[in-house]
Amino acid sequence: MTAVPGPGGEQLSRAGAEAYAAGWARAARRLGFVPLSAVETERLLFVHTVRLAQALLAEAFSARPAEDVGRALVEAHLIEPGFLDWSVTALGERFVAQVLPGHPARHGTADRVAALQGAFAGGFARALRDRTFAQQERIARSAWQARDRVEQALRDSEARFRAVFTGAATGIGIAGIDGQIIEVNQPFADMLGYSAEELRQTNVAGLFHAEDAAGMWELYQELIEGKHDSARVEKRYHRKDGSVVWTDLAVSLIRYDDGRPRFTVAMIEDITERYELQQRLRFQALHDPLTGLPNRTLFFETLGQVLGDAGPDHRIGVCFLDLDGFKAVNDGLGHDLGDRLLVVIARRLAECVAGHGHLVARMGGDEFVILVDGGDGIDDAVGVAEMALAAVSVPVHVGDQQLVVSASIGIVECPSAETSASELMKAADTTLYWAKAEGRGRWAVYDPERSARDIARSALVAGLPAALDRGEFVVHYQPIVSLLDSSMVAVEALVRWQHPELGLVGPDRFIGLAEETGLIVRLGEWVLRQACRDAEAWRRQFPGTELVVSVNLAARQANDPAIVDTVASALSRSGLPARLLQLELTESAVMGTTGEPLRSLHQLADLGVRLAIDDFGTGYSNLAYLRRLPIHCLKLAGPFVEGIRADDPLDPADHRDERIVDALVRLAHALELWVTAEAVETEAQAERLRALRCDTGQGCWFGGPVPAAAITARLRGDDPPEGMA
């Protein structure tokens, strides 16, 4: 058996001491928290077991070691009350039997064991008390230290706040939730012209600008109700001297620990100069620099606001005004005088509607617009327009010049709910164009149906080039018949537009548009080439037939320097003989304003092409020039032929038209020209024209315009002339 030496050389049972220590350690872990590992706990308790055994066997007995063991256990944090009970109990018979088995001194040790138990418990208790006192002292010391740190931090925070509060360039004010000012710094007082003491006797409501008071109290109420913890706004305040200061105000709500509102802190900065600069810049951005009137930006901003706020029954009107002939003033008298004129006109417009509350704006150049907000109908808008025209028409004295100007106005008036800003101004611009087209110094009212027609017209204009590229145009031919034997001697080529949506569109709807846009040159060249190809096809298919194809030549085509080359190319490519091509020109195209003939006519005649004057008798031609021009045919205008009726042979107007036709036919024959009568619609007209020795006729009586295939069928004899069967 392994032994442990005792105090007098005795041998203690090591195995017994280890077993006792192991049981002691298990009890400690079972009864509470042990901060050591199992091995460390057993090792510690083994040492204390040996100390207790040695104390029990010492010749000069002392219970002090047991007291030290109790204190050591507390220092090792084995402080569970149950552990003390177990340890004291186990130090009795169990300890002696397990640690000192068979030892001669094990008998008669009861008094010593009791003394050890008492000393152990006393040492444990005193150590536990000392530990508690030490912990309490540390806690108290920590609490005092923490309080000292908090108080120091509070003093430091107060010092920093006071330094910021007094030294800040920004005004800072503290007020109760009732608005009573508690404290302000000097910049705050200086900004408003009060002393700090005066402000501490003031409620913030007394500083609000009258127009902002309601909004400011609403802001404070929302802060107090917790809807916002802070807010930032630009607000006006009254200074002590009554002047106004614009500020950038930031307000924060400070609460108690339980969340109740405590007071508000306001940081305020004087931005009066910045605000005034912003207002000047805004005015410059929203007003015309020349006239001082609102510009188009402000006008559209106001218009959008009016439309956005308008009720279902609210009406709105716009008078869009443009000066007539203002460019001539600028070009003739200079831009400086023109600018001075605009200033006068702008002032008059503003003055004439000022009493009615209407907005006048300059849109740019010589264009002005008047917004008629909340009128009772179109009559109100017309009344505003007439006032404006009257104001503009008064002679203007600029320098040593007296100018008389006029204006045109487009008027649009409708319920606000039925329009938008862009639609309203688009309609006004369109209506202004109508007013200018009808003459100077007048107004025009927007007409939705007319606008729809204009839009359709614009759509046709926009689609013309693409339609020509896509091959949507076709050529129809109207027969020209000999009044002598009723044979078809020629056809007139008439272009049609096979529109993908509108169907077959007549030339009356797009020829004028093509002339305005200049596309008539390309379109006319295409018609010429197509007509030449069809005429050549008829000539080859019917060799004995000399069918002339007549093609209209617009004034712009006739003035085109390349017209001769264009005609020559069409003839060359198709193979059609020049004698079978006739070009029809209006009187205005043949006769210039000075009465000089078109330069290219002789060159075309030299090619062998026939030339005809279309709608003869409706213009103001100098008839003396007819004999000098290489003209082959005159086509009498339809109105003269229409006047030849059989309804009332005694009608004097009927006889006058007949005498005019007779005179024109005689004149043409005297000049050795062929005569074709247009718009022949009845047999009676055909018979009278034949009696007047007119050569050929054209009109519904002889057949309307038809596709090339129908002319082919007619040449074959399959389709007899309409009305002549």
C-alpha positions, 0 to 999 in steps of 0.5 A, a space after each residue: 500500500 502506498 503511504 503518505 508520511 504523517 506528522 510524526 513519521 506515521 504512514 497515512 493511506 494514500 489510496 484512502 486519501 485519494 478515494 476520499 478526495 475523489 468523493 469530495 470532488 464528486 460531491 462538489 460537482 453534484 452540489 453546485 458550480 465548480 470553476 475547476 476541472 474534475 482533475 484540478 478539483 480532485 488534486 486540490 481536495 487531495 492536498 486538503 485531505 492530507 492536511 486534515 489527516 495530518 492535523 488529526 494525527 499531530 501530537 500537539 493538536 491544533 484545529 487551525 489547519 481545518 480553519 485554513 482548509 475551509 478558507 482555502 475552499 472559499 478562495 477556490 470558489 467552492 462556496 455552495 452551502 450544500 457543499 459545506 454541509 457535506 464537507 463537515 459531515 464527511 470529516 467525521 467517521 467517514 474521514 477517519 475510516 477512509 483515510 486512517 484505516 487500521 491506524 492505532 490512533 484512529 480510536 479516541 479521536 472523536 474530540 479532535 474530529 469535532 474540533 476540526 469540523 468546527 474549525 473547518 466550518 468557522 474558517 469557511 464561514 469567516 472566509 465567505 463573510 470576508 469574500 462578501 464584504 470584499 465584493 460589496 466593497 468592490 461594488 460600492 467602489 465601482 458604483 462610486 467610480 461610475 457615478 464620478 465618471 457619469 458626473 464628470 461626463 455630464 459636466 464635460 457634456 454641459 461644458 461642451 454644450 455651453 461652448 457650442 450654444 454660446 459660441 455657435 454662429 447659428 442661432 440656437 433656441 430652446 422652448 417648451 412644448 407650449 412654445 415658451 422660449 426657455 433659452 437662446 444664444 446671442 446669435 439667435 437674439 441678434 438675428 431677431 433684434 431682441 436681447 436674450 432676456 427679452 426672448 426668454 419672456 416671449 412665446 415663439 408664436 409672437 415671432 411667426 410671420 402672419 402668413 406662416 403662423 398656421 403652418 408653424 403651429 401645425 409643424 409644432 403639433 406634429 412634433 409633439 404628437 410624435 409624427 416627426 422627431 425633427 423638421 426642417 423648413 424655410 420660414 419667415 420671422 418678424 424682427 423687433 423693428 417689424 422687418 422680415 427675416 428669412 431663415 433656414 429652421 431645423 427643429 428637433 423634439 427632446 423627450 423624457 426617458 419615458 417618451 413624453 415630449 420635454 422641449 424643442 430645440 431650434 437651430 436657425 440661420 439667416 438666409 435672407 440674402 440667399 432667399 432674395 438672390 434666389 427670388 431674383 434668379 427665379 424671377 429672371 428664369 420665369 420672366 422675359 428680360 425684355 418686357 418683364 412679362 412672364 415667359 413661356 416657362 412660367 406660363 406653362 407652370 401656371 397653366 399646369 397648376 390651373 388644370 391640376 386644381 380645376 374642378 369639373 365645371 371649371 373652364 379655361 381659355 387661351 388667346 394666342 397672339 402674334 403681331 402682323 408683319 413684325 419682321 418687316 419692322 425689324 428688317 426695315 427699322 432695326 431690331 432696337 426699334 423693334 424691341 422698343 415696340 415689343 415693350 410697348 405692346 407688352 405693357 398695353 396687353 398687361 394693362 388691358 387685362 390686368 383688371 380681369 386677373 388674366 395672365 399675359 406672357 411672352 412666348 418668344 419673338 412677337 408672340 404673346 399669350 393670355 390665359 383666361 382662367 375661369 371664364 363663363 364661355 367662349 364669349 369671355 375669351 373673345 372679349 379678351 381677344 378683342 380688348 387685346 386687338 384694340 390695345 395693339 391697334 393704337 399707333 405706337 410712338 417709338 422715337 421719331 417713328 409712329 408705327 401702326 401695328 395689328 395682330 392675329 389671335 387664335 382663341 381656344 376655350 373649353 372645360 378644363 377637364 377636357 384638355 391638357 396644357 399641350 393640347 390647349 397650346 397646340 389648338 391655340 397655335 393651329 387657330 392662330 395660323 387660321 387667323 393669319 391665313 384669313 387676314 390681319 387684325 382679326 381673331 379665329 376660334 378653334 374648330 375641332 372639325 376644321 382641326 381634324 381636317 387639317 390633321 388629316 391634311 398634314 397626315 397626307 403631306 407626311 405620307 406623300 414621299 413614302 407613298 411615292 417610294 412604295 408605289 401607291 400612286 396609280 394613273 387613270 385615264 379620261 377619254 378625249 373624244 372627237 366631236 365630229 365622229 365621236 372617236 376617242 382621239 386622246 386620253 388625259 392622264 390623271 393620278 390617283 393615290 391608292 391609300 392603304 387606309 383611305 382607299 382611292 384618293 382623288 388628286 384634289 386632296 393631294 396635288 395641292 399638297 404635293 405642289 406646296 411641298 415640292 414633291 410635285 416634281 417627282 410625282 409629275 415625273 413619275 406620272 409622265 413616265 407611266 403615261 408614256 409607257 401606257 401610251 406606247 403599249 396602246 400604240 403597239 397593241 393597236 398599230 392603226 391607232 394614234 392615241 395621244 396621251 395628255 399629261 398635266 404639267 404643274 407650274 413648278 414642273 414647268 419652271 424646273 430647268 430640267 423639264 426638257 431633259 425629263 420629257 426627252 428621257 420619258 419619251 426615249 425610255 418608253 419609245 413613244 413618239 413625241 407627237 403622241 404626247 401632249 403636255 397641259 399647262 395652266 395659264 399662270 404657268 404659260 404666262 408669267 406675271 410680266 406676260 413673258 412666255 415660259 422659256 422651255 416651251 419652245 424647247 419642248 415644242 422642238 422635241 415634237 411634243 404637243 402643248 395645251 393650255 388647260 382651263 383656258 379663259 379663267 386667267 388673265 392671259 395676254 392674248 397677244 402672246 398666244 400667237 407667239 407661243 408654240 401652243 397646239 391646243 386650248 382646253 376651255 374651262 369647265 364653267 363656260 361649258 357648264 353654262 351651255 344648258 338646254 334647261 331654258 333656251 330663253 335664259 340670257 345667261 345661257 346665251 352669254 356662255 354660248 357666245 363666249 365659247 363661240 368667241 373662244 373657239 373662233 379665236 383659237 381657230 384663228 390662231 390655228 389651235 385645236 380646241 377641247 371643251 372640258 366638263 361635257 356632261 350632257 348630250 345637249 352640251 355635246 351637240 351645241 359644242 359640235 355646232 360651235 365647231 369645237 374640235 374635241 370634248 372631255 367629260 362624264 358624257 364621254 367617260 370618266 377617268 378609268 384604269 389603263 385596262 379599261 382604255 385598252 378594252 375601249 380601244 378593242 371595242 369591248 367598252 362603248 363610250 358612256 352615253 354613246 351606246 
